[in-house]
Amino acid sequence: MNRHPITAEPEHPEEREARDRLKAALEEELGRIRFTGHAQVIRRTHPRGWLRRLEAIWNMELELPVIPLAALAVVLAGTLFFGRIRGASTTVDPLAPDSERVLVYEGNNVYWKDDYERAVASIETENSP
């Protein structure tokens, strides 16, 4: 008695006959179908020339791991967020109450002192040799 190919258990004659009938029906149905794309498959799997290789690299599928990419995104977002918070404490907030800011009169114009000093410093650095 033959053994089943997967389970290695003895095969019953009814199972073998059913499998043989199914195989014969499948061969009859698919007997007229022929694969004719051998050359195209070989050309895509074994590219010749640098242009074909570049095309093969361009069409390559990428598998990106989700957890490391998500962790990287969280770290990057946290760095940007906390960096902005820390950076905001060292600079003057333009929306701060006016009682903390000082007005400067220069010529016929009125400026906030911090804005005026920043503008003067940038002009001096541009004009210095």
Secondary structure per residue as TSV (DSSP state, phi and psi in degrees):
chain	resnum	aa	ss	phi	psi
A	1	M	-	360.0	135.5
A	2	N	-	-74.4	156.4
A	3	R	B	-104.0	148.5
A	4	H	-	-64.2	136.1
A	5	P	T	-65.9	-26.0
A	6	I	T	-99.0	-48.8
A	7	T	T	-91.2	-13.5
A	8	A	-	61.0	22.7
A	9	E	-	-91.7	157.1
A	10	P	B	-58.7	137.2
A	11	E	-	-95.0	134.7
A	12	H	-	-81.9	149.1
A	13	P	H	-60.2	-33.6
A	14	E	H	-65.3	-39.9
A	15	E	H	-64.9	-41.6
A	16	R	H	-64.3	-42.8
A	17	E	H	-64.1	-41.1
A	18	A	H	-64.0	-41.6
A	19	R	H	-66.0	-40.7
A	20	D	H	-65.5	-39.4
A	21	R	H	-64.0	-43.3
A	22	L	H	-63.5	-42.2
A	23	K	H	-64.3	-41.7
A	24	A	H	-65.7	-41.8
A	25	A	H	-64.6	-40.0
A	26	L	H	-66.9	-43.3
A	27	E	H	-64.3	-37.8
A	28	E	H	-66.1	-41.9
A	29	E	H	-70.7	-39.4
A	30	L	H	-96.4	3.5
A	31	G	T	-62.4	-30.3
A	32	R	T	-85.5	-12.8
A	33	I	-	-87.0	126.6
A	34	R	-	-125.4	137.5
A	35	F	-	-84.8	122.2
A	36	T	-	-116.9	7.4
A	37	G	-	-97.8	28.9
A	38	H	H	-57.5	-47.3
A	39	A	H	-63.1	-39.7
A	40	Q	H	-67.4	-39.8
A	41	V	H	-65.0	-45.2
A	42	I	H	-62.6	-40.4
A	43	R	H	-64.4	-37.0
A	44	R	H	-79.6	-33.8
A	45	T	H	-84.9	-24.5
A	46	H	S	-130.5	73.9
A	47	P	-	-67.2	142.4
A	48	R	-	-109.8	141.4
A	49	G	H	83.9	154.2
A	50	W	H	-69.7	-30.4
A	51	L	H	-68.7	-42.6
A	52	R	H	-66.9	-38.0
A	53	R	H	-65.6	-40.7
A	54	L	H	-62.7	-41.1
A	55	E	H	-62.9	-38.3
A	56	A	H	-66.8	-39.6
A	57	I	H	-66.0	-41.3
A	58	W	H	-62.0	-35.1
A	59	N	T	-89.1	3.5
A	60	M	-	-70.3	141.7
A	61	E	-	-85.4	139.5
A	62	L	-	-105.4	138.3
A	63	E	-	-114.5	112.8
A	64	L	-	-107.3	126.8
A	65	P	-	-72.0	131.4
A	66	V	H	-73.4	-45.2
A	67	I	H	-64.5	-49.1
A	68	P	H	-63.5	-37.2
A	69	L	H	-67.5	-38.7
A	70	A	H	-66.0	-40.9
A	71	A	H	-63.3	-42.0
A	72	L	H	-62.2	-41.9
A	73	A	H	-64.2	-40.4
A	74	V	H	-65.8	-43.5
A	75	V	H	-63.6	-44.0
A	76	L	H	-63.6	-44.9
A	77	A	H	-64.1	-41.1
A	78	G	H	-63.9	-41.2
A	79	T	H	-62.7	-45.8
A	80	L	H	-64.3	-42.2
A	81	F	H	-65.0	-51.4
A	82	F	H	-71.5	-28.8
A	83	G	H	-66.1	-38.1
A	84	R	H	-69.0	-37.5
A	85	I	H	-64.8	-46.4
A	86	R	H	-66.9	-39.7
A	87	G	H	-67.7	-32.5
A	88	A	H	-69.3	-27.6
A	89	S	H	-74.5	-23.1
A	90	T	H	-91.0	-16.5
A	91	T	S	-105.5	164.4
A	92	V	-	-80.9	131.2
A	93	D	-	-81.8	118.8
A	94	P	T	-65.1	-16.4
A	95	L	T	-97.7	9.3
A	96	A	S	-65.9	157.3
A	97	P	-	-60.3	145.9
A	98	D	G	-65.3	-19.3
A	99	S	G	-66.6	-24.2
A	100	E	G	-87.1	-15.6
A	101	R	S	-104.9	152.1
A	102	V	-	-115.8	137.3
A	103	L	E	-89.1	141.8
A	104	V	E	-122.7	133.9
A	105	Y	E	-101.6	119.6
A	106	E	E	-129.5	116.0
A	107	G	T	65.1	-128.7
A	108	N	T	-103.1	18.1
A	109	N	E	-117.6	157.4
A	110	V	E	-120.2	130.4
A	111	Y	E	-131.0	156.0
A	112	W	E	-73.1	140.3
A	113	K	H	-60.1	-45.4
A	114	D	H	-65.6	-38.6
A	115	D	H	-66.2	-41.8
A	116	Y	H	-63.4	-46.7
A	117	E	H	-63.7	-38.8
A	118	R	H	-64.5	-42.4
A	119	A	H	-66.0	-42.9
A	120	V	H	-64.2	-41.8
A	121	A	H	-63.5	-40.2
A	122	S	H	-68.9	-35.7
A	123	I	H	-68.7	-39.6
A	124	E	H	-65.6	-38.3
A	125	T	H	-70.4	-31.0
A	126	E	H	-70.9	-35.9
A	127	N	H	-88.5	-13.6
A	128	S	-	-77.2	141.2
A	129	P	-	-75.2	360.0
